[in-house]
Amino acid sequence: MIKKVLIAEDHEIVNISVQKTLEDLNITDVQYAAYCDEALLKIQRELQRNQSYDLLITDLYFEKDHIPQQLSGGEDLIAAARQVQPDLKILVFSAENKPAVIEKLHGHDIDGYVRKARNDSRELKQALETIGKNLRYFPRQLMQGVKQMNAHDFTSYDIIIITLLSQGIRQKDMPECLKEKKITPSGLSSIEKRLNTIKESLGVGNNEQLVAFCKDNGII
């Protein structure tokens, strides 16, 4: 059951909106932090007082200002919070929708993800109710994107040749680029075969669609 919540968010209007959603669920013990370093200090302090938080709700991106920060964003905060309080439930509330970013967060063992978008208040409430039952909440549409991305296991070589495509380098000119970088295999047939394999795995029809897919999903 969720009773005590910390919100890490640098936009006040979002804080107010999240607070209203929590109040609708009768969760009134809520504290705020506008900076990631501040949020971590609050987690450490409350843990030492045996009054630890049940849930951290955090954005991924925080605007930089004149106050220096050790933690650069939500992902750093999540990792640090997990070290300090391993049993802390963590819900990410962010406008980010790139499957590659969301997939990476799974490595931090987060408990849920809600995207800031239309109907996000309703979805946030659903996520809080789900997490309160010791379950995890990830919207189906976001996980479909993650599933499609995972249809192919991108290697560093894949990313290099797709990045070259995104830079306007033609396939026939790639061998020379790879040779200059001492990257193998550099043969044109190897490049073509690899690109065809990736496109077939992802179900995209041409190089332009492949580049667009990789950009949209944060792969390149």
C-alpha positions, 0 to 999 in steps of 0.5 A, a space after each residue: 500500500 502506498 502511503 508516503 510519496 516523493 515527487 521529483 519534478 522541476 515543473 510546478 504545474 506538473 507537481 500540482 497535477 500529480 498531487 491532485 491525482 494522489 489526493 484522489 486516491 487518499 494519498 496525502 503524505 507527499 513531498 517534493 523535490 525540484 532537483 535530483 540531488 535534493 530528491 536523493 537527500 530526502 530519500 536518505 534523510 527519511 530512511 535514516 529517520 525510519 520514515 522512508 518513502 513508499 514511492 518515488 515519482 520522477 521525471 527523466 529530464 530536468 532543466 539545468 540552471 545555476 545550481 550545480 547537480 551531481 545527478 544529471 537526471 531521472 535515470 541517475 536518480 533512479 540508480 542512486 535511489 535503488 542503491 540507498 533504498 532497494 525496496 523503494 517503488 519507482 514510477 517514471 512520469 515523463 514525456 519520453 516515448 522512445 522504446 529504447 529509453 523505456 527498455 533501458 529503464 527496465 534495467 533499473 527495475 522500475 515499477 511503472 511508466 506513465 507518459 505525459 500526454 492526453 489522459 495522463 491523469 487517468 493513466 497515472 491514477 491507474 498506475 498508482 493503483 496497480 503499483 499499490 497492489 505490488 504489481 507493475 504498470 507499463 502501458 500496452 502501446 509503449 511495450 509494443 514499441 519495445 517489443 518491436 525494437 527487440 525483434 532485432 538485437 542491434 549490434 554496434 556494427 548495425 548502429 554504425 552502418 545505420 548512422 552512416 545511412 542517416 548521415 546521407 552516406 550511400 551504401 556503395 560508399 560505405 565500404 570506404 568509410 568503414 575501412 577508414 575507421 578500421 571496422 570490419 566487415 567492410 565489404 559491400 555485400 556484407 553491408 547489404 546483407 546486414 541491412 536486409 536482415 535488420 529490415 526483415 526483422 523489423 518489418 520495414 521496407 527500405 533504408 529510409 524507413 529503417 533510419 526513421 524507425 531507429 531515430 524514433 526509437 532512440 537507437 541512433 
